[in-house]
Amino acid sequence: MDPRQEELYGELVAKWKKAVKAYGRGWDEDAPTIPINYLLDVDMVNYVQRGMFAVSDASQMDTKPAEDFLFANPTCDILVRVGKVKAHMSRMISSMEFAHAMLQRGEVDQSMYANHMDQSEGGSLPETCGHTRDRMSGDEFPAFSPQKRDEIRPVDGWAFVRLATELLKDRHHGSKFRTVLRSTICTQLKGHATGIPSTLPWKIGLGYELARDGDDPATEGLTGTWIFELDMTAFTVCPFVLHETDGKQSHTQRSHVKVRLRTSAPVAFAAIMREMSVRLVPVMSNMTIPDETIQVLKSYSGPTFTEDAAVRMEKILRGVTAEFVPTGDVKDCVVTVVSEDSHLSHDIVTTIRSDLGAGDGI
């Protein structure tokens, strides 16, 4: 500080240094941290991860060619459940950035995590709160990589969320670690009468979670769970008014259908999207009057309370479970339908929790 700043702020800075010294080294990346007698959920939301990502349609449906879903610069939510105070945010960010760089450079793929993490999932607990292996400094990664359309190398989305979570686990002593990648993908519809193109957005979330049994940070093993979230908008018609007017008229609703699956294997979600497109009435972004007439008539042919839409969605998922998790099973499923009423000032929400199993009550 220059003399004038020293005169103005010197005493304050001296008090600050004394307070920091008394507090400890909780901000230090590698030093032991301040323990507490309860667990904290530290959740960093809406972190934007630079890069192009892809998810392959792994459902192997005979009715359509395989396709890749591409999305760029997604937002991410990163969570740790820990019992010590430390600089969690820097570890969260480095886990994301290093996972993307390692996958893009081909240093690790979906079957090679042991090269960088513990041999078994979860492995043994680190002796300290810091990273126990040779730390990546970041010097080996370019500070700036030009973007060129002919050199796009997308990173697999499912591989990314698992690797980022594994790296996050390596940097912490805690009971739960989770990474969720969120983006929007679009499919194309066409007008019922005119065939004009229309875009249907789907909000998706891809995630991976590692959790210790009983939320006990001292438990050796962790259980891995895949997370899938989907949000689309359908067109519905209220059955009540239709009944009261003897089928002559009703009012319409935009219903946001939200699905959250926790599974033992990555979800091949193209199968879910296909069934929702066929068995619900998706909204369209572009319609002429002839298209709109048919859209309304389709909705009127299947009047739907919000509760009906939730039950129908659960049945849709139950019917194609073997297709969207062909190599695993469903741990739990939450279906939420939010209907925006066209003539009332409020919305209505219905939620179903299920495991999609045979004989399961809803």
N, C-alpha and C positions, 0 to 999 in steps of 0.2 A: 504494500500500500504506500501511496505517496504521503508526505507529511500531513496534508490536510485531511486525507481519509483516515490516517492513523489517529489524528486528534478527534475526529467525529465518531469513528467506529472501533477504535482499538480496545476500549474497555468491554464493549459488547462482544467482540470476537474472543477476547480472553475468557469471558463467562461461557461462551458457547463451547470453546475447546475443553473447558473444565467439565461441563455437563456431558459432552460426548465421551470423555475419558471415563466418567463414572458410569455411563450407560453400558458400555461394553463394546464389543466388536460385531454387533449384529449385522452391520452392512458389509462386513468383510466376506468376500466370496468363498474363502476356504477355511476360515477359523471356526471353532465350535460356536454355537449360537445359543441364544437365551432360551432355556426350556420353560414351558408352561404346563400346567396340570390339566389341560383339556385340549381338544383338537380344533384346529382352525381350518375352515374351507377358504382357500385363497383362489379366486377365480378371475382370470384375466379374459375379458370378453372383447369381441370385435377387433382382434389383432389381424391386420391385413398381411397375408403372406404373398409376397411376389412370386409369380411363376404360373406356368400352364400345367393343368392337371387333367387326367383322363381316368375314366372308369369304363372297363369293358363290360358289355352285356354278356354275362357268364351263364345265362339261363339256358342257352343252347336250344332255343325254340325252333322247331321245324317250320313254323309258319312265317318266319321273317328272317332276313339276313342279319348276321351279327353287326353290331354297331358300337362305336365308342362315344361316350358322353364327355364332352370337353368343356372346361370352364377355366377362367383365368382370375388370378389375384383374389382368391376367396377370403372371407373373414373367418376367423378361428376363435374358439373358446378353449381355454386351457385351465385345468383345475388341479390343485393338489390339496390333499387333506393331511395336515402336518401338526406336530406338537412342539414346534420350535419357531422362534422368530428369526427370520433371515431375509436376505435379498432374493425373494422368490421370483420376482418379475424378470430379472436378467437370466435366470436359469430357464424360465418358460420360453423366452424369446430365442435363446441360443439353441434350445431343443428343436424349435421349429425351423430355424434357419439352417442348422447343420443337417437336420434330417432331409430337407429339400436338396441341399448341395450334395450330400452323399448319394442320394438316389439318382440325381441328374447326372452325376459323374460316373455312375455305374459301380460305386464302391460297395453297394449292398443291395440285395433284392429281397423279395418276400421270404425267401428261405435261408437267408444268410445273417440273421440277426446275431447269432452267436459270435460272429467275428468282432462285434463291437460291444456286446452286452454280456451278461452272465450266461453260462452255458444252458441253464434251465430257466424257464420263464420265472422271473422274480428272483431266482438264485438266492444267494446269501446276502444278508444286510451289510451295507458298507460300515466300516469302523467309524467313520465320521460322517458329517452331514454333506460333505463335498463329494465331488466326482473322484472315484478311487483309481481310475485308470489314467493313462497318459492323456492329458487334457488337450483338446483341440483349441489352438490359439486363434484360429481364424486367418492366420497369415497365409495359409495355403489356399484360401479361397479368393478369387478376384474381387476387388472392391466394386468394380462396375463391369457388367457383362452386356454388351450391346444386344438389342432385340432385333432379330431378322426373321422375316416371315418364312424364309426357306430353311431356317435352322431351328425351328421349334421342336423341342424335345419334351413332351409332356411327362410328368411324373405320375405314377399310379397313385390315385387318391387313397385307396385302402392301405397300400404299403406305407404311404406317408404318415397317416394317423397312427399306425402301429409303431413305426420307428420313432416318431416324435414322442410318443408316450413312453416307450422303452428308454429313450435318452433322458426324458424327464424323471423317470424312476431312478436312473443312475445318479442323478444329481440331488436326490432327496432321501431323507429318512422319514417315511410317512406311511399312511394306511390306504391312500387312494390317489390315483393319477389318471387324468383323462384329457384327451385331445379330441375336439370336434371341429371339422372343417365344414363351412356353410357356403353355399353358392346357389345360383339359379341356372337351371338348364331349360331349354325350350324345345317343344315339339311343334310340328306344323299340322294344322287342321285345314280343311277346305269347306267353303260354304255349301250348305246342304243342297241348294238349288242352283247357285251360280258357279260353284267351284272356286271362288276367289280364295286366295291364301289367307290364313289367320294363324296367329301365334298363341300357343298355350304355355305359359310359364309354370315351372315346377320348382318350388324351393326345396332344396335337399340339404341334409346334414349327414356327413360320414364321420364316425367316431370310433375310438378304441379306449377301453378303460381297464386299468389294472387295479385290483382291490384286494386287501388282506382280509381274511376271515375275521368277523367280529370287530372290524375297525381297530384292530390292535396292531400298532406299528412294530411290535416285537415278534409278530408272526412271520415265520420264514417265507412261506410260499404265497404267491399272488395268483388270483384267478383273472384271466383275460376275457373280456366281453366286447363284442362288436356292437356298435350303435348305428342305427339308421333312422333318419327323420325325413318326412315328406309332407309337403303342404301344397294342395292344389285347390282350385275354386270351381264349384259346380253350380248349375242352375236348378233351382227347385221351386215347386209350387205348393202352396198350403192346401192340404186336403179339407180343412175345416170349412173355409169359405166356399170351396167347390161343392161341398155337401149341402151347406145351407142355401145355396142358390140353385140347387138341383142341377149342378154341372154346367151352369151358364157362365160363371166367371169366378175368378180368384185373384190372389196377388202373388207376385213372384218374390224369390229370395236369392241372394248370393250366399252360398254355403261354403265356408272354408273347411275343407276336410284335411285333418292333420293326423299323421300316423307316426308313432315312435316305437321302434322295434329294438329289442336287445337280444342278440343271437350269439350262438357259439361259432359262427362262420360269417364271412362277408355276405351281404345281401345282394342278390342279382335282381335289382329293383325294376328292370324293364318289364318283368312279368307283372308286377303290381301296377305299373303305369298303363300297361295294355288293358288290364281288366277294368281299371277305373275309367279309362277312356270309353270303353264299350258299355259298361253297366251303370255308369252315371252319365249325366249330361254336362260335359265340360263347357265352361264359358268360352266365348270366342272374342277375339279382339277386333274383328272386322266382319261386319254383316250388312247386307242389303236387306230391303224389306222382305223379299221372298225367303231369304235365308232365315231372317228373324221369325217369320211366321212358322216355318217348320221347327225351329228351335223351341218356340213356345209350345207348339203342339206335342213335341216329344216330351217336354216336361209335364204337360197336362195329362199325358197318358200314364204317368207314374207319380201321382201326388205323394209328397214326401214331407212328413214332419221332421224336425231336426233329429228327434229320437230315431225315426225310421232310417234316416241317412247313416247314423252311427252304427245301427245294427246291420244295415246292408254292407257297410264297409268292413265290419268285423267278419261277416260271412264271406266277403270277397277274399280277404286275407286267408281265412281258414281254408278256402277252396284251392288256393294256389301255394300253400305253404311249402309243399315238396318241390315246387318249381323255383321259389326265390331263395330257399336255403337247402339246396340239394345235398350239401355235404355237412349239414349241421342241424340244429334245432332252435326253436324259439324259446328264450327264457321268459320273456314277458312282452306284452304288446299294449299300447295305449292308443285308442282312437278318440279323437276329439273333433266334434263338428260345431262350428260357430256360424249361425245363420244371421245375416243382416236383413232384417225385415224391411220391405219397401214402403210400408205405410204406418209403421210404428217407430217410436223414438229409441227403442232398445234392441239389443241382440239377445239371442238365446244360445246356450252352450250345453252340449251333451257329451259325456265322457264314458267310455267303456274300457275296462281293464280286463285282459284276458291272456291266456297262454296259447290260444288257438288250438288247444288239444281236444281230442274226441271226448264228448260228454262234458266239456267245460261249461260252467254256468256263466251267463252274461247278465 
